[in-house]
Amino acid sequence: MNKVWFITGCSTGFGRNLAQEVLQNGGKVAVTARNTNDVKDIVNKYPDTAFAITLDVTKPLQVKDAVQQAINKFGQIDVLVNNAGIGYFGAIEESEEDQVRRMFEINFFGLNAVTTEVLPHLRKQRSGHIINISSVGGSVAFPGVGMYNATKFAVTGYSESLAKELAPLGIKVTVIAPSGFRTDWAGRSANNTKIVIDDYKATAHTNQHTIRGNSGIQPGDPVRAAQAIIKIVETEAAPVRLFLGAGALKGIRNKMAEMQNDIDAWEETTLWADNPPS
């Protein structure tokens, strides 16, 4: 592997594991984090191929500077991994606007800021691969995390459109949709709403308790997830969507079946809505 990777959110979780796997396999990595002390151990272990860069994806000047630092250091960027993100627990009615807006700034607008800063370099090369970390919750909605779902649905739709725009330019896009993995997402990386409405106890609150209770014991292995991402970057036939984990597979198959049922049941009304001008 001789590619240069630019990975956001490397202090924990998928970003950290992916950076380590890429470096272990001979790649070069711009290892970004809001606090580079969190990734000092990675850089110390791979001083010739790892480069730590301070990056808060919600700060445009930092985004611009971080990308330029990576180009100055390695000469190019071959793989962009938009991993930085946070979670938020609360029924939609319970959700606090300031917390939701902050989550959108990180999960979606920050992702877009990094992508649009890197894209001119990839277009000039006529090559590259953009990996956007979404979630099975970017295709399948769950109670108690509706606003998080909204950010990840946005990432998924964005990625699918971007893939069609960039394919003729030789640039690939893959959106990753994991289910439960042993990262910090369900722990310290996700806040709870301070508003509690008892009517959501059986739906939103129950699901929140389940997710929190499984934190650290999920079946998903983040090292294997990192290896899967490396695998698709190294293949010519990279997918636009990659679901990771049995929970993600079950979730998307159930969603597809539900959609097919609705489509079939209401096909007549769907077609009736068209009334071409005479």
HURA-V874521 format. One record per helix or strand. SS is the DSSP state (@ for helix, = for strand). FROM is the first residue (numbers start at 0). LEN is the number of residues. If there is no record, write none. Layout:
ss = [SS | SS]
from = [FROM | FROM]
len = [LEN | LEN]
This chain:
ss = [= | @ | = | @ | = | @ | = | = | @ | @ | = | @ | = | @ | = | = | = | @ | = | @ | = | @ | @]
from = [3 | 12 | 27 | 35 | 49 | 59 | 78 | 86 | 91 | 96 | 127 | 135 | 144 | 145 | 170 | 180 | 189 | 197 | 219 | 221 | 240 | 245 | 266]
len = [4 | 12 | 6 | 10 | 5 | 15 | 4 | 4 | 3 | 29 | 6 | 3 | 1 | 24 | 8 | 1 | 3 | 16 | 1 | 13 | 4 | 20 | 6]
